[in-house]
Amino acid sequence: MVRALALSAALLAATPVLADEGQEAVTTFTLDNGMDVVVVEDHRAPVVQHMVWYRAGSADEPIGSSGVAHFLEHLLFKGTDTLAPGEFSATVAANGGNDNAFTSYDYTAYFQRVAADRLELMMRMEADRMRNIRLSEEDIRTERDVILEERNQRTENNPRALFGEQMNAAQYLNHRYGVPIIGWRHEMETLDMEDALSFYEIHYSPNNAILVVTGDVDPDEVRELADKYYGVIPANPDLPERIRSQEPPQTVERRLTFKDPRVAQPYVQRSYLAPERDPGEQEKAAALFMLAELLGGSTTSYLNEKLQLDQQIVVYAGAFYRGVSLDDTTFDLLVVPAEGVSLQEAEDAMDQAVADFIAEGVNEEDLNRIKMQLRASQVYARDNVDGIGNRYGRALTSGLTVEDVQAWPDILQAVTGDEIIAAAREVLQRESSVTGWLMKDDEVTQ
Amino acid sequence: MKRLVATLIAFVVALPAWADIEIEEVTSPGGITAWLVEDHSIPFTALEIRFRGGTSLDDPEKRGAVNLMSGLIEEGSGDLDARSYARVLEFLAASFSYRASDDSLSISAQFLTENRDEVVDLLRTTLHEPRFDQGAIERVRAQVLSGLRSDMTDPNDIAGQSFAEMAYGDHPYGTEGKGTLETVSALTRDDIVEAYENVFAKDRLYVGAVGDITAEELGVLLDTLLADFPETGKPLPERAEVTIEGGISVVDFDTPQSVALFGQKGIDRDDPDFFAAFVLNHILGGGGFESRLMHEVREKRGLTYGIGTYLVPKDLASVYLGSVSSANDRIAEAIEVIRQEWARAASEGVTQKELDDAKTYLTGAYPLRFDGNGQIAGIMVGMQMDDLPIDYIATRNDKVNGVTLEDVNRVASELLDPEGLHFTIVGKPVGLDG
């Protein structure tokens, strides 16, 4: 298949040069007690986002208490020595701000968006709940019901989410990433005060946290305030190293079929165990990132052109790679078969297309187009400094350094077609993969 | 729960500083009007174009035509077929997105300054010379049908559909804008072309632009993109009659957690009492963690992960909606609490402290919305469609602050209708009969 491309000379000339994408106004430093600080300036509006990220997520939980990292996240909105339950959020609201928090495998993060002149108050309260939460048994009981309803809403009511849980559990033989962030229900039901406080004592300290402030702020002022509120909290000398049980060599392909009467649109998902971005060593991850873009990142991607446009065998195809992760991550493929196409046919077509892609090698024009778009995305990213802040928060809680974050765009630009094919050959191995079929019932043909 | 609440938080001293947003009205040489916020700090522009009407312009038997058409706009135009088009767009590093809703079809574009002219040329071709190739129609139709099939087993979609049908009857609002499996399957290319002609016209056009562009440059852009559209499109439908009756209906669906959508008649955006109702809603169920319903249903009883209420003033009808999800054996209790709170607010109103807190939040949080070029462009188009004055942003907080306790409580007793509140529940709720 020749890729006819009616690009006029005029249009090619219109491809942006992007000699200078402009710099993100990022300042980083570390407080004496080990707390990292990232400041991203944007003075267009008098608004600030204040975040504290902890290097503690669901994959840091002790055996038997899955969900405790997320449970604790909820409980941090209860009281402290000086704040009544609910008063934290009420105070943010009384200052015209919004607040919330989120938990993932490798981090837990708390944030407030508020007028820039309220930054000090946010710091005072966030520093307070880093060390001083006070919980009652009633807090535990009602909030446990809330997280169970959250699990109902996110997972139990959604066959795609239940399927995803099973895919993950099958993918990870030994690593905690196989356990859902929100927790397994039977363990969530047993979470108690001791579980929550023990996780809090171990993981919540300034030397395990990153302060990320974005918006209309001056870095020197942030440093002064951070010293005043966070800098006075002693480091935890007993902070444990984040040692998790790692994956053994995966030697057997796993397959699963998840049936649920609520499934209306069946699909095939394939996940492969894949290396993550490591400090000072992000080249392979960059190749995998590009591989995902080339295979399934857009409508012009290889899988979509082959399977959706040419063969019309799928209604959707996608490829995903989440490189920011403390330990081994996954590279995922997904195809949604067209009507009348079986899951087996869709899976076979997907595998054939990936094999063809590897055999043909990377089309340089496709690669250059993606690289150019990545450069352009750096311009658009400056419109959302909170997004830049989040990028740092995720990276620094996932084992990367500020230097790694800043080197990443150049590393992506340097990736070659050969590196991408080499990474594909190395990672897309059936022995380390899980193939899942999500379906309604026994399939005849849809 | 008693806790010594030290005065860590003194009372709020002053309102936060304003987002200083200067909107300029620009009229192109060809007579197209747009609102502009010039900001040259980042070399790109966000452009929002909206046509009033949206999926409500569909005839009943052609339901889903506007939605399918909006999905096909980007599937090839001029001499570019779908795949060439996608490549050209990627080469230009611009993004265009299209969204069809009940009341409008919107186009959100962002593009770099350095190749703006080429991007605008492409967008012009896109909007004026869509190909609607049969192959693209079949492909996008299959995607829409796939989505519709998924919606049919999604409790939230089932609840929304069932509630809309009850509330709006035969009006377009009463059915899903994406259409049904039957209507979408039957749409022809002619139907798509007709939908295109129905939607794109200058008598229903609203534009906002934010970023690295001057008024003069914007004027040229507006004429290039929009001046050649016809003056008028298909007439908008009549207003909908809202027919919500109090009670409970249950849609049996085998899932562990019941999803409930509840609602009653609402209040129009241009009603003099709108701001009082807006503040009331914030206190009752709109205000996130601080709302009464969140306190009663989640914080006190742990009956749900989330509950919220929303004033929904559409162009052709207004409703007041809320949603909650609870395990099948707990949803009855959640609904009982909601009913009690609805009745309590109607009969007792709110307190002065609640009103003061709501005002502080609503006025303080207002500037936080204006955070990004695309965001601001969208807000400006919304303001124009609601017929708000160009200096509205500067006066809006005065309107919130002007709401008195008497206003809120009068509106609470007039608007809130505990008897007329209807709950549509999807799941296997225990102890509730539809």
Interface residues (C-beta under 8 A of the other chain):
Chain A: R3 A4 L5 A6 L7 A10 L11 L12 A14 T15 P16 V17 L18 G22 R44 A45 P46 V47 F77 G79 D81 T82 L83 A84 P85 G86 E87 S89 A90 T91 A93 A94 N95 G96 G97 N98 R113 V114 A115 A116 D117 R118 L121 R124 M125 D128 R134 S136 E138 R141 T142 E143 R144 D145 V146 I147 L148 E149 E150 N152 Q153 E156 N157 P261 R262 V263 A264 Q265 S298 T299 T300 E305 Q308 L309 Q312 V315 Y316 V336 A338 E339 R369 M372 Q373 R375 A376 V379 Y380 R382 D383 N384 D386
Chain B: M1 R3 L4 V5 A6 L8 I9 V12 L15 P16 A17 W18 A19 D39 S41 I42 P43 F44 A46 D79 L80 A82 R83 S84 A86 R87 V88 E90 F91 L92 A93 Q110 L112 E114 N115 D117 E118 V119 E138 R139 A142 Q143 L145 S146 G147 R149 S150 D151 M152 T153 P155 D254 T255 P256 Q257 V259 G287 G288 F289 E290 H295 R298 E299 K300 R301 G302 L303 T304 Y305 G306 S325 S326 A327 R330 D357 T360 Y361 L362 T363 G364 A365 Y366 P367 L368 F370 D371 G372 N373 G374
